[in-house]
Amino acid sequence: MNDKKIAFIYCVNNRALYEESVRYVKSLHVPEGYEIELIAIEGASSITSGYNQGMRQTNAKYKVYLHQDVFIVNKNFLYDIIALFEKYPKLGMIGVAGAKTIPKNGIWWESTQRFGKVYDSHTGEMKLLSFKDTELDYEPVQAIDGLIMITQYDIPWREDLFTGWHFYDLSQCQEFLLTGYDVGVVCQNEPWCVHDCGIVNVKNGFDDDRKKFIDVYGENVQRLNKKFLPLVSILIPTYNRPHYFELALQSALNQTYENIEIIVCDDSTNDETEKLVTKYTSKYDNLTYIKNRTRLGQFENDIKLFNLAKGEYINYLMDDDLFHPQKIEKMMNYYLNDQKNEITLVTSHRQLIDGNGSLLKDFASTKRLFETDTIIDGKVLGEYILKTLINCIGEPTTVLFRKRDLDEPFGTFSGREYLCNVDLASWFNLLFKGKAVYISETLSYFRIHDNQQLQSAEMLLNGTIDYAHMIMESRKKGLLQKDRDYELTLKNWFNYTQTIANSIINSNNIDRINELQNYYLLMEEEYNKLIQPKVSVALETLQNTYDSKEKNLIIFFVPGEDGITGGILSIYSIYEETKKLKHIHNCETIMCTLPNDSILLKNTNFENNVSIYPFELVMNYFEHIEKCIIHIPECYTVNFLNNISAVHQKKLKKIPSLQINLLIQNVDLAPARNIIFKLFEYTRDVTCTTAHRQYSTREYRERFGIPLHYLSVWVSQEQYKFKNYEDKENLMVVSPDPHPLKEEILNRIKKRFPSLEIVIIRNLKYEEYKDIISRAKWALTFGEGLDGYFVETVFSGGISFAVYNSNFFTSEFKSMKTVYQNYTYLLNEICKDIEFLDDDREFKTHISHPNKVKTKDFLFSFSE
């Protein structure tokens, strides 16, 4: 064997392609003392027979088996492969793309553990095909793609099995692995190869070869999958529920993920489960059954299971719940692709089922949190749970987590063993350490049946105390640092405590009742510290501004958050204009926070002189209201209905002339007709006003079922700082709205224009925002389309990009160059359009284009 020779072996049926590939080979840098050999096998009956023939024709130690349509563009290819093979004698074969695990169907590119990169045209278009990168010199894998396979040892190709053009590559990988060699995907900073294969034909024997591969190598593939996949421990605590337990166990045994251990700790007071499980332990070697000698109870049984687990990852399975067959596999995909190890918890939507397995309607806690899979900062999710007191993450069955990330015993948070919210205690430990994944698909089933104690007095009492401890400790650890968030959380806890007071009053656990009372006093003190100073200021301002004997009021609602949106600015604009019209309507106009919301005295994000008052304070201050018009932003209708107290409901209903008007600025956020009709409980005079002409139609009036009027917002160009092209900065402002293609679009723009500064608008005062808008050449909105980011950039002399939205844009906008029909079209066109328009003459032509003038005219017409 000549260890100074590299042979390139082809199966050839197209001389032109082959000769082109050879030209690339001949341009490679050849290490001194080495030689290359080219072997073209023509007329081979199969890939395997051709490669065997080529192998026999050469004495080269190093062999490169490649397709005739592969072009090696890495000039140092020969240096790189020789260095790898010399450094790693166990490395038998390498490629540029492949998979660590092979799915049960045998198709490697459907694996979730793919590595490598190559320029490829299998879709009909030449583009970069890129999988996970490896930080190693090579990533050990089970499969490499046959486009190029490089070896330092000879193992015959299985022409006795694969007599066509498929699965020869996976077969050869398995042969090397069975012999004890490694197969690897090389580390590439830039792709080593171009594969100009065109659309792949998978009809000429593909499925027959796939089945043959599975039959011959399936057992070894499964063994190696286990080797390459981290072990997941499914832990099942059970107690006197043999029927439900067996269903739960079956759902664990049926998981598609291939490296699982199942541990059962039986706390039952009888032997029914023990008898039942025998038929499974004799069949499944990954199932461990333990019967507790004495009853441990739920908490200690969970901890025992945790300590017994050998897996890197853990998922509890309550004995009356069920797993979806792909639960572990789909959840593990996120961990396996998390190269930075940022994820500490993966959960999903869970479906409620009854004792017979029939689907039930969602609780508030089980409603789908996101419509698409979402990765969210753990602390952000933690704050959401505290503010709503809703366990949207789920029960122990729902969550998969990494064992080492849990540094307190399961069910313990900040040193305290929880008695009800055992799952949340551990979830919060994990949320403080990293990110959470929410999978929108239903991956577990939470059973509701008669033998549970979910709403018992004892559980409600314990749960209320657990939440109180969690709120206080989370604040110490850095959550709920904004006064508004803390205030809302405390207020919600008080409300929750009051709703269950009648249920827990009969509890015989005096110690727990006392503990709850102590927490109540502590949290009441915290709450008063937050709100009393604000209430005093609000009351003093109210007294200095309004006469308490005033009988006619117009109330505008805003949320209690000190933030800014286009909708907030619009409400302030309408508020100011309404005040000016007092001589017509003869009412005092006042701005209020929504019922039961946090107290906000003034919005500090833009220049204004508007005081804001708590709704409850206003209702108590004005004792003789005879006429009242209430304006509710459309998206807060449900909030208003759900949070107004019984006292103030009663007071509103007593007002002789009460009108409730919905301010509809975004029709997609408008409440459903049945929600609107709930307002009739207060008054028959319910109306709505719309901010866009498109909504001011008979169709929408019939949809809402209430009188509808057009009420536009004043937009003045004089508010904005217009700058010419030459005075603009090479800057693009981007709206903060989420979109599935947002990251890809922005990455493409950054790559095409590396000197372009891209700023996503966040946490700016309005004056700061207007300043950056005036400096920017470009704006890109992922929001409504015709929003502030689009409009204000136009008024400031810039160019805006958006996707057409018929709810906001009029048809005139369709002809604009920078308003696209969809996000895919925007993705493909925006870079070309920026390049074309980034020229003094073209930029100014676009700004002064007749359609642009019409756009401004349309926007100015809002002042009508």
NUKE-195997 format. One line per field, with one value per residue (C-alpha): residue in one letter; residue number from 1; x, y, z. Coordinates in steps of 0.2 Angstrom, whole numbers. Each point is the difference from the previous one (the first is absolute). Layout:
BEGIN
resn: (A;...)
resi: (NUM;...)
X: (X;...)
Y: (Y;...)
Z: (Z;...)
END
This chain:
BEGIN
resn: (M;N;D;K;K;I;A;F;I;Y;C;V;N;N;R;A;L;Y;E;E;S;V;R;Y;V;K;S;L;H;V;P;E;G;Y;E;I;E;L;I;A;I;E;G;A;S;S;I;T;S;G;Y;N;Q;G;M;R;Q;T;N;A;K;Y;K;V;Y;L;H;Q;D;V;F;I;V;N;K;N;F;L;Y;D;I;I;A;L;F;E;K;Y;P;K;L;G;M;I;G;V;A;G;A;K;T;I;P;K;N;G;I;W;W;E;S;T;Q;R;F;G;K;V;Y;D;S;H;T;G;E;M;K;L;L;S;F;K;D;T;E;L;D;Y;E;P;V;Q;A;I;D;G;L;I;M;I;T;Q;Y;D;I;P;W;R;E;D;L;F;T;G;W;H;F;Y;D;L;S;Q;C;Q;E;F;L;L;T;G;Y;D;V;G;V;V;C;Q;N;E;P;W;C;V;H;D;C;G;I;V;N;V;K;N;G;F;D;D;D;R;K;K;F;I;D;V;Y;G;E;N;V;Q;R;L;N;K;K;F;L;P;L;V;S;I;L;I;P;T;Y;N;R;P;H;Y;F;E;L;A;L;Q;S;A;L;N;Q;T;Y;E;N;I;E;I;I;V;C;D;D;S;T;N;D;E;T;E;K;L;V;T;K;Y;T;S;K;Y;D;N;L;T;Y;I;K;N;R;T;R;L;G;Q;F;E;N;D;I;K;L;F;N;L;A;K;G;E;Y;I;N;Y;L;M;D;D;D;L;F;H;P;Q;K;I;E;K;M;M;N;Y;Y;L;N;D;Q;K;N;E;I;T;L;V;T;S;H;R;Q;L;I;D;G;N;G;S;L;L;K;D;F;A;S;T;K;R;L;F;E;T;D;T;I;I;D;G;K;V;L;G;E;Y;I;L;K;T;L;I;N;C;I;G;E;P;T;T;V;L;F;R;K;R;D;L;D;E;P;F;G;T;F;S;G;R;E;Y;L;C;N;V;D;L;A;S;W;F;N;L;L;F;K;G;K;A;V;Y;I;S;E;T;L;S;Y;F;R;I;H;D;N;Q;Q;L;Q;S;A;E;M;L;L;N;G;T;I;D;Y;A;H;M;I;M;E;S;R;K;K;G;L;L;Q;K;D;R;D;Y;E;L;T;L;K;N;W;F;N;Y;T;Q;T;I;A;N;S;I;I;N;S;N;N;I;D;R;I;N;E;L;Q;N;Y;Y;L;L;M;E;E;E;Y;N;K;L;I;Q;P;K;V;S;V;A;L;E;T;L;Q;N;T;Y;D;S;K;E;K;N;L;I;I;F;F;V;P;G;E;D;G;I;T;G;G;I;L;S;I;Y;S;I;Y;E;E;T;K;K;L;K;H;I;H;N;C;E;T;I;M;C;T;L;P;N;D;S;I;L;L;K;N;T;N;F;E;N;N;V;S;I;Y;P;F;E;L;V;M;N;Y;F;E;H;I;E;K;C;I;I;H;I;P;E;C;Y;T;V;N;F;L;N;N;I;S;A;V;H;Q;K;K;L;K;K;I;P;S;L;Q;I;N;L;L;I;Q;N;V;D;L;A;P;A;R;N;I;I;F;K;L;F;E;Y;T;R;D;V;T;C;T;T;A;H;R;Q;Y;S;T;R;E;Y;R;E;R;F;G;I;P;L;H;Y;L;S;V;W;V;S;Q;E;Q;Y;K;F;K;N;Y;E;D;K;E;N;L;M;V;V;S;P;D;P;H;P;L;K;E;E;I;L;N;R;I;K;K;R;F;P;S;L;E;I;V;I;I;R;N;L;K;Y;E;E;Y;K;D;I;I;S;R;A;K;W;A;L;T;F;G;E;G;L;D;G;Y;F;V;E;T;V;F;S;G;G;I;S;F;A;V;Y;N;S;N;F;F;T;S;E;F;K;S;M;K;T;V;Y;Q;N;Y;T;Y;L;L;N;E;I;C;K;D;I;E;F;L;D;D;D;R;E;F;K;T;H;I;S;H;P;N;K;V;K;T;K;D;F;L;F;S;F;S;E)
resi: (1;2;3;4;5;6;7;8;9;10;11;12;13;14;15;16;17;18;19;20;21;22;23;24;25;26;27;28;29;30;31;32;33;34;35;36;37;38;39;40;41;42;43;44;45;46;47;48;49;50;51;52;53;54;55;56;57;58;59;60;61;62;63;64;65;66;67;68;69;70;71;72;73;74;75;76;77;78;79;80;81;82;83;84;85;86;87;88;89;90;91;92;93;94;95;96;97;98;99;100;101;102;103;104;105;106;107;108;109;110;111;112;113;114;115;116;117;118;119;120;121;122;123;124;125;126;127;128;129;130;131;132;133;134;135;136;137;138;139;140;141;142;143;144;145;146;147;148;149;150;151;152;153;154;155;156;157;158;159;160;161;162;163;164;165;166;167;168;169;170;171;172;173;174;175;176;177;178;179;180;181;182;183;184;185;186;187;188;189;190;191;192;193;194;195;196;197;198;199;200;201;202;203;204;205;206;207;208;209;210;211;212;213;214;215;216;217;218;219;220;221;222;223;224;225;226;227;228;229;230;231;232;233;234;235;236;237;238;239;240;241;242;243;244;245;246;247;248;249;250;251;252;253;254;255;256;257;258;259;260;261;262;263;264;265;266;267;268;269;270;271;272;273;274;275;276;277;278;279;280;281;282;283;284;285;286;287;288;289;290;291;292;293;294;295;296;297;298;299;300;301;302;303;304;305;306;307;308;309;310;311;312;313;314;315;316;317;318;319;320;321;322;323;324;325;326;327;328;329;330;331;332;333;334;335;336;337;338;339;340;341;342;343;344;345;346;347;348;349;350;351;352;353;354;355;356;357;358;359;360;361;362;363;364;365;366;367;368;369;370;371;372;373;374;375;376;377;378;379;380;381;382;383;384;385;386;387;388;389;390;391;392;393;394;395;396;397;398;399;400;401;402;403;404;405;406;407;408;409;410;411;412;413;414;415;416;417;418;419;420;421;422;423;424;425;426;427;428;429;430;431;432;433;434;435;436;437;438;439;440;441;442;443;444;445;446;447;448;449;450;451;452;453;454;455;456;457;458;459;460;461;462;463;464;465;466;467;468;469;470;471;472;473;474;475;476;477;478;479;480;481;482;483;484;485;486;487;488;489;490;491;492;493;494;495;496;497;498;499;500;501;502;503;504;505;506;507;508;509;510;511;512;513;514;515;516;517;518;519;520;521;522;523;524;525;526;527;528;529;530;531;532;533;534;535;536;537;538;539;540;541;542;543;544;545;546;547;548;549;550;551;552;553;554;555;556;557;558;559;560;561;562;563;564;565;566;567;568;569;570;571;572;573;574;575;576;577;578;579;580;581;582;583;584;585;586;587;588;589;590;591;592;593;594;595;596;597;598;599;600;601;602;603;604;605;606;607;608;609;610;611;612;613;614;615;616;617;618;619;620;621;622;623;624;625;626;627;628;629;630;631;632;633;634;635;636;637;638;639;640;641;642;643;644;645;646;647;648;649;650;651;652;653;654;655;656;657;658;659;660;661;662;663;664;665;666;667;668;669;670;671;672;673;674;675;676;677;678;679;680;681;682;683;684;685;686;687;688;689;690;691;692;693;694;695;696;697;698;699;700;701;702;703;704;705;706;707;708;709;710;711;712;713;714;715;716;717;718;719;720;721;722;723;724;725;726;727;728;729;730;731;732;733;734;735;736;737;738;739;740;741;742;743;744;745;746;747;748;749;750;751;752;753;754;755;756;757;758;759;760;761;762;763;764;765;766;767;768;769;770;771;772;773;774;775;776;777;778;779;780;781;782;783;784;785;786;787;788;789;790;791;792;793;794;795;796;797;798;799;800;801;802;803;804;805;806;807;808;809;810;811;812;813;814;815;816;817;818;819;820;821;822;823;824;825;826;827;828;829;830;831;832;833;834;835;836;837;838;839;840;841;842;843;844;845;846;847;848;849;850;851;852;853;854;855;856;857;858;859;860;861;862;863;864)
X: (0;7;-2;6;-14;-18;-12;-16;-13;-15;-14;-3;-14;2;18;-3;-5;14;13;-6;2;17;5;-4;10;16;-1;2;16;10;11;18;4;-18;-8;-18;-8;-16;-11;-16;-11;-12;-14;-1;-17;0;9;7;6;9;8;6;8;8;6;9;8;11;12;-3;-3;-12;-15;-13;-16;-10;-14;4;-10;10;13;13;2;11;18;8;-12;15;9;-15;-5;18;2;-16;3;18;-6;-14;4;-17;-8;-5;-11;-5;-12;-7;-18;-8;-10;4;-16;-10;-19;-9;-5;18;0;15;-5;-16;11;0;19;7;17;10;-2;1;-6;-14;-13;-12;-15;3;9;19;1;9;-6;6;-3;7;19;12;13;10;12;-14;-17;-2;-16;-9;-3;9;-7;7;4;17;7;19;8;17;-4;-8;-16;-9;-16;-16;-4;-8;-13;-2;0;-7;3;-6;5;18;6;-9;4;19;-1;-8;14;13;-8;-3;19;4;4;-7;-10;0;-6;15;1;-2;1;-5;-8;13;-11;-13;-13;-9;-12;-16;-17;4;-9;-7;-11;14;0;2;-14;6;18;-6;-10;15;11;-11;-1;18;6;-15;6;17;-7;-11;15;10;-15;0;19;-2;-16;0;-9;-17;-8;-19;-5;-17;-6;-15;-13;-15;-5;5;-12;6;18;0;-6;14;13;-5;1;18;5;-7;12;9;16;12;10;-12;-1;-16;0;-16;-1;-16;-7;-16;-8;-4;9;-11;13;14;-9;-5;18;8;-5;9;16;3;-2;9;18;-1;-14;4;-14;2;-13;2;2;-10;-11;11;-14;1;14;12;-4;4;17;4;-4;11;15;-2;0;16;-6;7;-18;-15;-19;-12;-16;-14;-9;-16;7;6;14;-2;11;12;1;18;6;-7;5;18;2;1;13;10;0;4;18;2;-9;-12;-16;-4;-18;-11;-19;-15;-18;-9;-17;-13;-8;-13;0;-4;13;-13;6;-5;-1;15;3;7;17;-1;-5;14;12;7;-6;18;14;8;17;-2;11;-3;-2;-13;-10;2;-7;-15;-4;2;-11;-14;2;-3;12;1;15;-9;0;16;-6;2;18;16;16;18;4;15;-9;-11;10;-13;-11;-15;-14;11;2;12;2;-19;-9;-16;-16;-11;10;14;3;1;13;11;-5;5;17;3;-7;12;14;-4;-13;-16;-7;-19;-5;-17;-4;-9;13;-8;-17;-6;-13;-14;-10;-9;14;10;1;3;-13;0;0;18;7;-7;7;17;0;-4;14;12;-4;3;17;4;-4;10;15;0;0;16;8;-3;-18;-14;12;-12;-12;-14;3;2;-16;-10;7;-4;-17;-4;6;-12;-15;4;1;-17;-8;5;-3;-16;8;15;-9;-5;17;5;19;2;19;-4;-13;11;14;-12;-5;18;3;-15;6;17;-6;-13;14;10;-15;-4;18;-2;-17;-3;12;-7;-18;4;7;-14;-14;9;1;-18;-6;10;-7;-18;-15;-6;-18;3;-14;6;15;10;12;14;8;19;10;10;17;11;2;-3;-8;-9;-16;5;4;-16;-10;9;-3;-19;0;8;-12;-15;5;0;-18;-7;-11;-9;-1;0;10;16;13;11;13;-1;10;-10;-10;11;16;16;0;8;0;8;7;18;4;-5;-4;-17;-9;-13;-3;-6;-11;-5;-17;-6;6;-10;-16;1;5;-15;-15;-14;4;-16;9;15;9;13;13;8;14;-6;14;-5;-18;2;12;-14;-13;10;8;-13;-5;-18;-2;5;-11;-14;4;2;-17;-8;6;-16;9;15;8;14;10;14;14;4;18;4;-15;10;1;-19;-10;-12;-18;-5;13;-7;-17;5;2;-19;-1;5;-9;-9;10;15;9;17;11;13;16;1;-12;2;-9;-14;-11;-17;9;9;-15;-9;15;0;-18;1;-1;17;7;16;12;17;16;9;16;10;16;7;3;14;18;2;18;6;10;17;-4;-6;10;3;-13;-15;-13;-10;-16;1;-15;4;-1;6;11;6;17;3;-4;11;14;-1;0;15;10;-4;3;13;2;-18;-5;-16;-9;-15;-11;-1;-2;1;-8;-11;11;15;-10;-4;18;6;-14;6;18;-4;0;-11;-14;-6;-16;-6;-16;-16;8;-7;6;11;16;-6;-9;13;14;-9;-3;18;7;4;-6;-10;-2;-15;-12;-17;-14;-17;-6;10;7;-12;2;11;14;1;10;13;17;4;-17;1;-14;7;15;8;0;7;14;5;-2;5;19;-2;-12;12;15;-10;-8;17;4;-3;-10;-10;-3;-7;-10;-8;-4;-8;-9;-19;-5;11;-9;-17;6;3;-16;-9;9;-4;-18;-2;-2;-17)
Y: (0;17;12;15;-3;7;-9;9;-13;4;-10;10;1;18;4;19;1;-12;10;16;-9;-5;18;4;-15;5;18;-7;4;-17;-2;-3;-18;-5;-5;-1;-13;2;-16;1;-15;0;-12;-6;-9;8;13;-14;-11;15;6;-18;0;16;-5;-16;11;10;-2;18;0;15;-2;14;-8;14;4;6;16;5;14;2;18;-1;2;-8;-15;-12;8;0;-19;-6;10;-7;-18;1;8;-13;-17;-7;12;-11;11;18;10;18;-3;-14;-4;-6;-10;-9;0;-16;2;0;17;10;17;-1;-2;14;-2;6;7;8;12;-1;11;-11;0;-14;11;7;15;2;6;-4;-15;3;-11;1;5;-10;7;-16;-4;-12;-5;-19;-5;-15;6;11;5;-10;16;-2;-14;1;-15;-6;-18;-12;-9;-8;8;-11;-3;-16;10;17;-3;18;18;2;-4;-5;14;-4;-18;4;11;-15;-11;11;2;-18;-3;12;16;17;9;19;16;12;17;13;19;1;-14;-12;-5;5;-14;5;-15;7;-7;-17;-15;-11;-11;-11;-13;12;-8;-18;5;9;-15;-11;12;-1;-19;-2;14;5;-8;8;17;-1;-5;15;11;-4;3;17;6;6;-11;6;-7;-1;0;-7;1;-10;-3;-12;4;-16;3;18;-5;-13;13;12;-13;-6;19;0;-16;5;16;2;7;-14;2;-1;-8;-1;-1;-4;3;-8;7;-10;-8;-16;-11;3;11;-12;-15;10;7;-17;-4;17;-2;-17;7;17;1;19;-1;0;-4;4;-4;12;-10;14;14;15;12;10;12;-13;-12;13;4;-19;-2;16;-8;-17;8;-3;11;17;5;-3;0;-5;-9;0;-17;7;10;-4;4;3;-13;13;11;-4;0;17;8;-7;7;17;-5;-9;16;11;3;13;-10;14;-10;-6;-6;-6;-1;-1;2;-13;-7;-3;-17;-8;-17;-9;9;12;18;14;19;9;8;17;-8;-12;12;0;13;3;-6;-4;-8;14;2;13;7;-10;15;8;-16;0;18;-4;-15;11;14;-12;-13;-13;-15;1;-11;-16;-14;-11;-11;15;5;-7;7;-3;-9;10;16;-3;4;-1;-16;-2;10;12;18;12;-13;-3;-16;4;-10;4;9;-13;1;19;0;-10;9;17;-7;-4;16;10;-9;2;-1;-10;-8;0;-13;4;-18;-10;-12;-6;-3;5;-11;8;-13;-3;-7;17;13;15;11;-6;13;-6;1;17;6;-7;6;18;-1;-7;15;12;-7;-1;18;7;-11;4;18;-2;-10;14;-3;13;15;11;8;-3;-19;-2;10;-10;-16;4;6;-16;-10;9;-2;-19;-2;9;-12;-15;6;-9;-16;0;8;-18;-7;-8;4;15;1;2;13;10;-1;7;14;4;1;10;13;1;2;13;10;-2;5;16;5;0;8;12;14;-1;0;15;9;-5;6;17;2;-5;12;14;-3;-6;4;-15;6;-1;-10;-3;-10;-7;-13;-6;-17;-4;-14;3;-3;15;-5;7;-7;8;-5;10;15;-1;0;15;9;-4;5;17;4;-6;12;14;-4;3;14;-13;-15;9;-14;-1;-11;-11;-14;-16;-16;-15;-8;-9;5;7;18;11;19;6;-8;6;-7;16;18;2;9;-14;-6;-18;-6;-17;-4;-6;17;10;-10;3;18;5;-4;7;-6;2;-1;-10;-5;-14;-3;-17;-5;-15;-12;4;-4;-17;7;13;-13;-12;13;12;-3;-4;17;10;-11;5;18;0;-8;14;14;7;3;-12;-3;-12;2;-12;9;-12;4;-18;-11;-15;4;4;-10;-14;5;-11;10;17;-5;-3;19;1;-5;18;9;-2;15;-10;7;-1;12;-6;9;-6;3;-19;-4;13;-11;-9;-17;5;8;-17;-9;9;2;18;17;5;17;5;9;4;6;16;-3;16;0;15;-11;-9;5;-1;-4;-2;-15;8;4;-18;-13;-17;-7;-11;0;-16;-2;-11;-11;-19;-10;-17;7;15;-7;-7;16;11;-13;1;20;0;-12;10;17;-3;19;3;3;-9;6;-10;13;-4;10;18;16;6;15;-11;-11;14;6;-17;-2;17;-6;-16;-3;-16;-7;-18;-5;-17;7;5;8;17;4;13;-8;2;16;10;-5;6;17;1;-2;-19;-15;-13;-19;-10;-14;5;-3;3;5;15;4;7;-8;15;-7;-16;9;7;-8;-3;-7;-19;-13;-11;-3;-13;13;13;-13;-2;18;12;-1;3;15;7;-1;8;14;4;14;18;1;-16;4;17;-7;-12;13;11;-13;4;-16;7;16;-9;-9;16;7;-15;1;19;-4;-8;18;1)
Z: (0;-5;14;-11;-13;-1;-12;-6;-6;-10;-8;-16;-12;-5;-7;0;19;4;-10;9;17;-5;-4;18;7;-11;7;18;10;1;15;-5;-3;-3;-16;-6;-11;-10;-2;-11;0;-15;-2;18;4;17;11;11;-14;-8;16;3;-17;3;17;-8;-13;11;14;7;19;-1;-11;-5;-6;-8;-12;-17;4;15;-1;14;3;16;-8;16;-1;-1;15;10;-2;2;16;7;-4;7;16;2;-5;6;-12;-15;-11;-1;-10;-1;6;10;15;18;1;-13;1;0;-18;-5;-8;8;-6;11;15;13;2;-16;-3;-13;-15;-19;-15;-7;-14;5;1;-17;6;5;18;16;9;18;15;17;2;10;12;-2;-14;-6;7;3;-10;-6;-18;-13;-16;-15;-10;7;11;5;8;6;2;-13;4;-15;-5;2;-18;5;9;-9;-19;-4;4;18;17;-5;10;16;-2;-1;15;10;-6;6;17;2;-4;15;-10;2;-14;1;-8;-1;8;-15;2;-18;-10;-8;-14;-13;-4;-16;0;-5;7;7;-7;14;-11;-7;14;14;11;-3;5;15;6;-3;10;15;-1;0;11;10;16;-1;-4;15;11;-7;2;19;0;-8;9;18;12;5;17;0;18;5;18;3;14;-1;-18;-10;-15;-3;4;-13;-13;5;0;-18;-6;7;-8;-16;-1;-17;8;1;16;15;17;9;19;10;19;6;16;0;15;-10;-13;-15;-9;5;-8;-16;-3;-1;-18;-5;10;-8;-17;2;6;2;13;18;13;19;13;15;16;10;-8;-4;-6;-16;5;6;-14;-13;8;1;-18;-4;10;-9;-18;-10;-14;-5;-3;11;-4;14;-6;13;1;-7;-14;-18;-12;-18;-9;-6;15;6;-18;-4;16;0;-18;8;13;-13;-11;14;-3;13;14;3;1;18;-3;-14;2;-12;-2;11;-4;14;0;11;9;-17;-10;-9;-3;11;-2;5;17;1;4;-15;-14;-13;4;-17;-17;-6;9;10;10;14;14;15;11;-12;1;19;2;-11;11;16;-7;-6;13;-14;-2;-19;0;7;12;2;-15;-11;2;-6;9;2;17;4;-2;15;15;13;4;-12;7;10;-4;10;14;3;-4;-9;4;-15;-14;1;-19;-1;14;-11;-16;8;5;-18;-7;10;-9;-18;-14;-2;-15;-3;-13;-7;-4;13;7;16;7;17;7;11;10;16;11;-1;13;-11;8;18;13;6;-18;-3;17;-4;-17;5;13;-13;-12;14;4;-19;-3;15;-4;-19;4;11;-15;-12;-7;1;2;-9;12;-12;-2;19;4;-13;7;18;-5;-10;15;12;-13;-1;19;1;-13;9;18;2;-6;12;16;5;0;16;-2;12;-4;-18;3;11;-13;-13;11;3;-19;-2;12;-7;-18;5;7;-16;-10;10;-1;-19;-2;14;-6;-17;6;11;-15;-12;13;2;-18;-3;14;-8;-17;1;10;9;-4;-18;-8;-18;-4;-15;5;-11;6;-2;7;16;-9;-3;-18;-18;-15;-15;8;16;-9;-10;16;7;-16;1;18;-3;-14;11;14;-12;-5;18;-6;-11;11;17;9;9;-9;11;-3;10;2;-3;14;13;-10;8;3;-13;4;-17;-16;0;-18;-9;3;8;14;3;18;1;15;7;-7;18;7;-13;2;19;-2;-11;10;-11;-18;-11;-17;-5;-16;2;-14;1;-12;-9;6;19;-1;8;13;4;2;10;12;5;18;5;9;-16;-11;11;-1;-19;-2;10;-11;-9;-16;-3;-17;-3;-16;-6;-9;-14;-7;-5;-6;4;18;1;12;-6;-2;16;10;-6;4;19;0;-2;19;4;-14;-16;-7;-6;-16;-8;-10;-13;-4;-18;-15;-4;16;-2;-10;2;0;16;8;-2;6;16;2;7;-8;-9;-4;-8;12;-8;9;-4;-9;-4;-10;9;16;-9;-5;-18;-6;-18;-7;3;18;4;9;-6;12;-1;14;3;9;16;-7;-1;-16;-5;-14;9;5;-17;-8;11;-2;-19;1;12;-11;-16;8;14;3;3;18;4;16;7;9;18;17;-8;5;-14;-3;-1;-12;-11;-1;-6;-12;-8;-1;-8;-19;2;11;0;9;4;8;-7;-16;0;18;8;-6;-18;1;10;-10;-16;9;5;-18;1;-9;9;-4;5;-5;-7;12;-6;17;1;-17;-14;-17;-6;10;-10;-14;11;-3;19;5;-4;-2;13;11;-11;-14;12;5;-18;-7;14;-2;-18;3;13;-12;-14;11;10;-13;2;-17;3;18;-4;-15;12;13;-13;-10;-3;10;14;0;0;15;9;-6;7;17;1;-4;18;6;-8)
END
